Amino acid sequence: ATVLADSIVKKAFGRNAKADISKTLSSLVETPLGFEDVKGLKTKKCNTQAVADETHAVSFLKVEAFPSYQNQKIITYTIFNSSFLAGAAHGYEASQYINYDIAGAKVLTPALLFTNIEEVKKTVWNEMLRNENVSPMLLVNEVPHIDNFYVNDYSMTFVYNPYEVAASAAGPVSVTVGAYELKAYLTPYAKQFWK
């Protein structure tokens, strides 16, 4: 379960993640969100809604992690981040997913699941191009990664947060691919999850 907890903290806090959750939270309180590389800035707790002025800036971060799917073999956790960095034009929301092999005590990664990651990327890309609501807003010419996904008994859904593959107006882009479409690329280990 330590592998799972560490994975959740890493996905939830990204580059701000430390060795454990208490160190991560302490670091976040000590360093102004969005200004980690700027020396000399201090954070200040406030009990009321703060108003930014010339000497103060307001940032916030909300992180939620919860189980969102489970069958006999896999449990999926959704990690939802909502943030607003001081000086930004608007806030940002992102969802990350961790799929955990209950019996094997492993976090499912593309390397564990697929024999040919490039072919899986092509499959996801082709599905993305078929979506008439998304394809006109694409900012990329190929799928950059396939490591943010969730599963069920019949499919995998690959999720791309705003700006990862498409303009902000497209919102998060989700591409669901049936397990049967990925069958040729599944490792022997992965085949136990989709028979």
N, C-alpha and C positions, 0 to 999 in steps of 0.2 A: 504494500500500500504506500510505502515511502516513494516509490517511483511515480505512482499516480499523483500523490500530493505535490511532489517536486514539479511534475509536468504541468499541473494546474497553476501553480505559482508562476512558473516560467511563462506560460501562455497568457496569464492574466496581467502580468506586470512587465513583460518584455525585457528590455535592457535594464529596467529598474529592479529586476528580481535579484534577490540575494540568497544566501545559503538556506534561510528558512523564512517563514512568513513574518515572524516578529522582527527580524532584521530588515526585511523588505519594507514593512510598515514604518519602522523607525527612520529608515533612509528617506522614504517619501515625505515624512513630516519635517525632516531636517532640511531638505533641498526643495526649492521652489519648482513645482511641476512645470516642465517645459524649458527650464533654465538650468538643467543639470551641469552644463558645461561653462556656466558663467560664475566666476568666483566673486564672493563678497555679498551675494544676495541672501537675504534671510526670510524665513517664513514666519508668519504670526497667526496664531489661532484666533478665531473670532467667534463669538456666540450669537451674533446677529448677522444678517445679510450684509456683506461688505460692499462698499461702493468704491470702484477704482478711481483714483485721482493721479496727480502727477508723481506722487511718491509711493503709491500703493497700487498693486495689480492683483487681480483676482483670477485664480485658476481653480478648477475642481476636477476630481476624478471619482467616478463611481464604478465599482467592480462587483459583479455578481457571478457566482459559480454555483451551478446546480445540476443534479442529474436530470437528463431530459429524455432518455430512452434506455430501456433495458430488456434483454431477452435472456435466455439461459446461458448464453456464452459471452455477451458483450454488454457493457454499460457505457453510455455516452454522457459526457459532461459538457454543458454549454458554459462558456465563459463570456460574459457580456461586459464590455467596457464603454462607458460614456464619459467624455472628457471635454473640457473647454480650457484651452491654454490662454493665459493673459495675452491680450493683443491680437488674438486670432479673429478672423472674420466670422467664424461660426464654430459650433461644437463638432465633435466627431464621435460616432458610435461604431463599434466593431464587435463582431461575434467570432469566437474561436471555439473549436471543438476538440475534445480528447475522447478517443474510443479506447476502451480498456478491456483486454482479454481477461475475463474473471479467473478462469482455471489456470491459464498460463502466466498470470500476473505480469502482463506486458502491455505497454501502450502501443497501439497499432499505428505503424508508420508506413508510408508508401514503400520503403525498402523491404519491410516485412511482408507486404501484401502483393507486390507486383514484380513480375520477372522483367517487364519492359516498361519503364516509367514513361519513356518518350512516346510510346504508342498509346498509353493511357492519356497523356496530355493531348495527343491528337484527337482522341475520341471525345474528350471534354470540350476541346476547341470546336469541333464540328457541331456538337450539341449547342454550344454557345452561339454559333453563327446562325443556327436555325431559329433562335429566339428573336423575333422581329422587334420586340421592345428594347432589346439590349444591343443587338448587332450594330445599329447606326451610331451608338455612343461608345463603341470600343476604342480604347486608347492604346491597345497593344496588337501585335500581329501573331501572337501565340500565347498559350497559357503559361504564365511564369512559374507556377508551382501547383502541386496537387496535395499539399500537406494539411490543408484546412478542410476537413470533411466530416460528415457523420453518416452513420449506417443504419439500415434496418434489415429485416429478413430478406428483402428483395432488391435493394438498390444501395447506391452510395450517392450522396449529394455533396458536391464540391462547392465551397462557398468562398467568394471573393468580396472583401469589404470595399467600401467606396474608395475610388482612385486606384485600386489594385489592377483592374482590367478595363474599367469603364468610367465615364464621367460621373461626377457626384449625383447628377440628376437621375442616373440609372439606379441609384441606391445600391444595396448589396446585391450581388449577382450570384444566384444559386443555380447549379447545373446538376440535375439528377440523371444518373446513368444506371440502367438496369444491370444487376449482377450478371445476367446472361451476356450482356454486351462486353463485359470485362473478363469473361471466363477464360479466354485464351491467354490472358496476361496474369492470372492469379498464380501465386506460389502454392506449393503443396500445403503450406501452413495456412494460407488464406482460404483454401477450398473448404476447410471445416466450417467456416462461417456461412457459406452460401452453397448449399448442396442442391 
